[in-house]
Amino acid sequence: MLKADLHCHSTVSDGALAPAVVAEHAHRGGVELWALTDHDEVGGIPAAREAAKALGMRFVAGVEISVTYANETVHIVGLDIDETNEQLVAGLASTRTGRDARGREIGAQLAAAGIPGAYEGALDYVGNPDLMSRTHFARFLVARGICNNINEVFKNYLSEGKPGYVPHRWATLEQAVGWIKGAGGVAVIAHPGRYKFGPMVEGALFDRFKELGGVAIEVVTGSHTTDQYGKYALLAKQYGFLASRGTDFHGPGETRVDFAHLPPLPAGVTPIWHDWV
């Protein structure tokens, strides 16, 4: 099977490496078909495309859009998009609005929990000022020695019910799928096993996503456990979704499975790239 990685991030959003450097890491990991899918931002695509071409990798333009669904943040990946589409670009800009204010509130909450200077410290890790995220705060907390790694940060801070958690209203599911389709792309539910939905809410999400024209879910991803690979392969077949695959790479040592070791898709699913190559 073709080795595709269709979910990763650069410094244009909350990744640790520039787009061209991410391309080099993917290539060294044996990736043949690669997409850069920065959060709510397409500014890294030209550099990523050029780097992939130089390395001999096939490239797909992508984006990961933040959505609020059932009071939870859900991520919708758009693949094979036209990143210059005006409606998409405007929609992403509207989604980014408010991240700085949210970041300042996260900093205030961490200060109240005995960790001063978090907002300013997180800024040291921000490549794009419009896209400050919890990941930037997590890197600061690791650098300060407050936590040993990113996973530990999210167990103790920045998650619901923990210091530093500040909810945000993102795009709607309807908007995200509409922007992706309007840009000629295909919509994918990213890492569905990561959301805290019971079977009924997850089923409602899948049904509504399909009604809107969504076509795929991520089955094999760095955010899924091994057991979830099989679970979401079965759900992909049940709902008639194509299957996607990607590390959700943010930086060396920050991803559960790296480019070289992410397993292939399970047998019996149809890869999202089956019509592209």
N, C-alpha and C positions, 0 to 999 in steps of 0.2 A: 504494500500500500504506500502511496505517496506520503512522505513525511511533511505534513503541513502544520504550521503553528499560526493560528489566526486570532491570537489575543495576547498582546503585550504592550508595554508602556515605556515612554521616554521622558526626558526632562521637560518636554512640552506640556506634560500633565504632572503625574506624581512618580514617574520613574527616576532612577538614579543616573541613567546614562543618556547621552545624546542619541538621536535617532540612528545615525550612521554607526555608532558603537553597538547599539542593540542589534543592528543588522549583522555585524561581525560576530557577535555572540551566537545569534541564531544560526548563522552559516557554519560556525565551528561545531555546533550541536547537530549538524546534519540536516537542517531544515531546507527543504526544497521549494516550498510555497509558503510565503510569509506575509503577514499583515501587521501593520502598526495600528493600534486601536486606542489612542490616547483618550482620556476622559474629556468629553464635551469640547474637544479641540481637534482641528485637522491641520494645524500649522506645521506639524512635523512630517507630513506626508511627502512633500517634494524631496526633502533630504533623504528620507527613508527609501523612496522609489529609486533615486539615483544610486544610493549605496547598494541596494539589492541588485540592481542591474549590473553594477561593477563586479559584484560577487557571483553573478550567474544564478541568483535566486529569482524565481517568479514572485511577483509582488501583487498584493491586493490592497487597495486603499480602504482603510477602515476607521471606525470611531466607536467609542463606548459612551452611550448616553445615559445619564442619571435620571431615573424615573421614580416618582413616588406612587406606590401601589399598596393599598390596604395598610397605609401608615408605615410602610417599610420602604427602604431604598432598594430598588431593583435596577439592574444594569442591562441595557439592551445594546448589543453590538450591531453595528451596521457594516456590512462587507460589500466590496465591489461598488463603492459609492463614487460619485463625482464630487470630489471635495470642494469644488468651486461653486456648487449649486447655491444660489442666493438664499433660498428658503432654509436650507440646512444650516448655512453659515449664520444666518440671523437667529435661527432657533437655538443653536449652540451658544451664541453670545448671550441670549436671554437666560439660558440655563446657568451660565457662569455667574450671572449677577448675584451678588450677596455673599460670595465665598469669603471676601475679606472681613465683612462684618461678622460672619460665623466664626472665622479664625480668631478674631479678637475676643469673642465670647468664650471660645474654647480656652484661650490663654487666661482669661479672667477666672474661669472655673478651676483650672489647674493651679493658679496662684492661690486661690482660696483653699486648695487641698495641700498647700505647702510647697508648690513647685513654681517659684517666680520666674519671670522672663521667658516663658514658653513661647509666647507669640513671636517675640524677637528672635528667639533661638530657632524656631521653625522656619523663619524667613531665610535663614542661612541655607536651607535645603530646597528652597523654592526656585525652580527654573523659570516658571511663568507666573508672575504675580497675580494673574486672574484666576489661577487654579490652585490656590492653597487648599490642602486637604489634610485629613487626619493622618495620612501616611507621613507627611512632613513633620507633624508633631511627634509621631512615633519614632522617627529617626533621631529627633532631638532628645527624646527620653532615653533612648538607647545610648546615644553619645554621652549623655550626662551620667550614665551608670545607674539610672533609676530602674531600668529593666535590662535584662540580658539580651533580648531580641524582640523583633517586631511582634511575634505571636504573644509574648508575655505582656507587651504593652496593651494589646487589645483585650487580654483577659482581665486587666486591672484598671485600665483607663480607656477613655474615648468611645466605649461601647455603651449601649443603653443601660441605664442604671448605675454607671460608673462615672467618676470625675472626668470632666472634659467632654461629655457627650452633649452635643447640640444638634437637634434635628433640623432639617432643612427641607423646604418644599421644592422638589425638582420639577422636571417636565412631567406631563401625563403620558401614560402608555400610548394613548391615541396620537399625541404629538410626536413622540419619538419614532413610532413606526411610520407615521406619515412623512416625516422629514427624510427618513432613510429611503422609503419607496420613491419619494419625489426626487431624490438624488440618484435614482436608478439602481439602488442597492437592495440587498436582502437583509431582513431583520432576524436577529438571533437572541434568544434569552441566554445571558451569560450565567455561568455557574449556578443553575437553579437549586442545587443542593445546599447552597449557602444561606438561603433565606429561611426565616423562622416561620414558615407556613405549614399548617396542617394539610392533609390530603385534600380537603374540600376547597380551601383557598388556593392551593397550588393548582388544582384542577380548574378552578374558575379563571386563574391567570392564564393557563394554557389555552382554555377555550376562547377567552377574549382576544388573546394574542393571535390566535389562528383566524378569528373573525376579521381582525384588522389587516390581515395579510402577512403576518409573521410566518416564517417558513422553517425555522430551525431552533434547536437548543444545543447548548454545549453539553457534551457527554463526557469527554475526557478533558479534564482541566486541572491545573495545579490547585484549584480550590475544592476539588472533590476527593473523597477517600476512594480507595480501591473498590469497596462495596458499591459506592454510588456510581461508578462507571457502568456496572451492570444494570442498576436500577434505572438510570436515565436512558440507557440504550433501549430497555423495554418500553419506557414511556414514550420515547421518540417514535418507536414503531406503532405503539397504541394510538398516538395522536396524528400519525402521518407526518412527523417532522423529519427534516434532514438532520444529520448529526455533525456538530462542529467539534474542533479540538484546539486547545491552546494552553500554554503554560500559565498565562496571566503574569508574565514576567514583569517585575518592577526593578530588579537589580540583583547582582550576585549575592547569594546568601539570603535573599528575601523571599524566594519562591520555594514552595515545598518540593517541586520537581523541576529540574532544569531542562533546557532544550534537548539535551542528549538523551535524557532518561524518561521522558513522558511516554507512556505506553500508546500503542496504536488504538484506533477505534475498535470496539468489539465487533465480532462478526455479525452480519445480519442487518446492520444499519446502512443507510445511504449517506455517504459523505456530502457535505454541502458543496464541495468542490467538484462533484462528479460531472457537471456541465462546463466546468472552466478549463479542464485540462484533457 
